[in-house]
């Protein structure tokens, strides 16, 4: 039986503080990162990435992830009802996450061998073997686990990816017992038809027929301007979790040419207009993202945010001050 469309509610998974910032050329101050995270939570974001326990020499913007979690422990960053996740590439990353007090982690592989080796230094088979141990230990520690499959539609090194190839990797990751897997268009080459070709079989396989469900999420980059259309296509086939990034921040250090993520403001505006609940206050979200864009010293790619900034300027309203 097909899922209802439009859905009554979509879970927005905010990736701006990790995936959004990891590719920024200029260092983002710790204090500004905390203000961004708090502003997003105050706007109603209930699930978000806070960082990554990865090698700081490879991803310098994530070098302060332990410090971010320290701010959570000390109450400087108040999660409230929000759940936070951090990326971990291996057992060492998991150990760091546990020591920092993380309650949620994400593991990540790819649909292509070339990108897996570039991104995490392992083959797909090797990554799945490593993550089997990571997932088992996380469950023993009662830590929530999320999975990512990158380059599910196209790869910067191998070109177009056949749907059956991406689906096969998702299925193998699901066998590790991961309850939610985000399927990613890392370089922003997907179109709605390709999204349906990958997502529809996965939703049918894992959310409709399986006794033990694995939820499927969509993660779309807007390199070619199709992220919002792809999100809508994913919703049409039953996906109810969508990753997005404040202001459209993002890119991947290991994917040449990849630009920002689907902008959270653009997604929430679409959902609001369709009568779909997200729990996010668009005004508060936009004020947070606009303030952060001013800290970066450049406009962000979100179309809604650009319109919001112009409207604020026309009304001479002092919006966009991170507290």
NORFENWO-V818883 format. One record per residue. N is the residue number from 1. RES is the residue in one small letter. NEAR is the number of other C-alpha atoms within 8 Angstrom. Layout:
BEGIN
N/RES/NEAR  N/RES/NEAR
END
This chain:
BEGIN
1/x/3  2/x/5  3/x/7  4/x/6  5/x/7  6/x/8  7/x/10  8/x/7  9/x/8  10/x/12  11/x/8  12/x/13  13/x/12  14/x/14  15/x/14  16/x/15  17/x/15  18/x/12  19/x/14  20/x/17  21/x/12  22/x/14  23/x/12  24/x/10  25/x/4  26/x/4  27/x/7  28/x/10  29/x/6  30/x/8  31/x/6  32/x/10  33/x/10  34/x/10  35/x/10  36/x/13  37/x/11  38/x/11  39/x/12  40/x/11  41/x/11  42/x/8  43/x/11  44/x/9  45/x/14  46/x/10  47/x/11  48/x/14  49/x/14  50/x/13  51/x/12  52/x/10  53/x/16  54/x/12  55/x/8  56/x/9  57/x/5  58/x/6  59/x/12  60/x/10  61/x/12  62/x/13  63/x/11  64/x/8  65/x/11  66/x/11  67/x/7  68/x/12  69/x/11  70/x/9  71/x/10  72/x/11  73/x/9  74/x/7  75/x/7  76/x/7  77/x/11  78/x/7  79/x/10  80/x/4  81/x/5  82/x/10  83/x/10  84/x/12  85/x/14  86/x/14  87/x/13  88/x/15  89/x/12  90/x/9  91/x/11  92/x/7  93/x/11  94/x/14  95/x/8  96/x/10  97/x/14  98/x/9  99/x/7  100/x/9  101/x/8  102/x/13  103/x/11  104/x/12  105/x/15  106/x/12  107/x/12  108/x/11  109/x/12  110/x/14  111/x/15  112/x/12  113/x/9  114/x/9  115/x/15  116/x/15  117/x/11  118/x/9  119/x/7  120/x/9  121/x/7  122/x/10  123/x/10  124/x/13  125/x/7  126/x/8  127/x/11  128/x/11  129/x/8  130/x/10  131/x/12  132/x/9  133/x/9  134/x/11  135/x/12  136/x/8  137/x/8  138/x/12  139/x/10  140/x/7  141/x/6  142/x/7  143/x/11  144/x/9  145/x/14  146/x/13  147/x/12  148/x/13  149/x/16  150/x/12  151/x/15  152/x/16  153/x/16  154/x/15  155/x/14  156/x/9  157/x/6  158/x/9  159/x/7  160/x/7  161/x/14  162/x/7  163/x/11  164/x/7  165/x/9  166/x/14  167/x/11  168/x/8  169/x/11  170/x/11  171/x/8  172/x/9  173/x/12  174/x/11  175/x/7  176/x/9  177/x/7  178/x/13  179/x/10  180/x/11  181/x/16  182/x/13  183/x/13  184/x/13  185/x/15  186/x/16  187/x/14  188/x/16  189/x/10  190/x/11  191/x/9  192/x/10  193/x/7  194/x/10  195/x/14  196/x/11  197/x/9  198/x/12  199/x/12  200/x/12  201/x/9  202/x/11  203/x/14  204/x/9  205/x/9  206/x/13  207/x/12  208/x/9  209/x/7  210/x/8  211/x/4  212/x/5  213/x/9  214/x/11  215/x/10  216/x/16  217/x/13  218/x/13  219/x/14  220/x/15  221/x/16  222/x/13  223/x/13  224/x/7  225/x/7  226/x/13  227/x/14  228/x/11  229/x/9  230/x/13  231/x/11  232/x/8  233/x/12  234/x/15  235/x/12  236/x/9  237/x/12  238/x/12  239/x/13  240/x/11  241/x/11  242/x/13  243/x/14  244/x/17  245/x/17  246/x/14  247/x/15  248/x/16  249/x/15  250/x/15  251/x/14  252/x/12  253/x/8  254/x/7  255/x/11  256/x/7  257/x/6  258/x/12  259/x/12  260/x/14  261/x/16  262/x/16  263/x/15  264/x/14  265/x/14  266/x/13  267/x/11  268/x/11  269/x/10  270/x/8  271/x/12  272/x/10  273/x/7  274/x/7  275/x/7  276/x/12  277/x/9  278/x/11  279/x/6  280/x/9  281/x/8  282/x/10  283/x/6  284/x/10  285/x/14  286/x/13  287/x/11  288/x/14  289/x/13  290/x/13  291/x/12  292/x/12  293/x/12  294/x/10  295/x/8  296/x/7  297/x/6  298/x/7  299/x/7  300/x/10  301/x/11  302/x/12  303/x/7  304/x/9  305/x/15  306/x/11  307/x/8  308/x/9  309/x/9  310/x/8  311/x/8  312/x/11  313/x/9  314/x/7  315/x/6  316/x/6  317/x/7  318/x/7  319/x/8  320/x/12  321/x/8  322/x/9  323/x/3
END
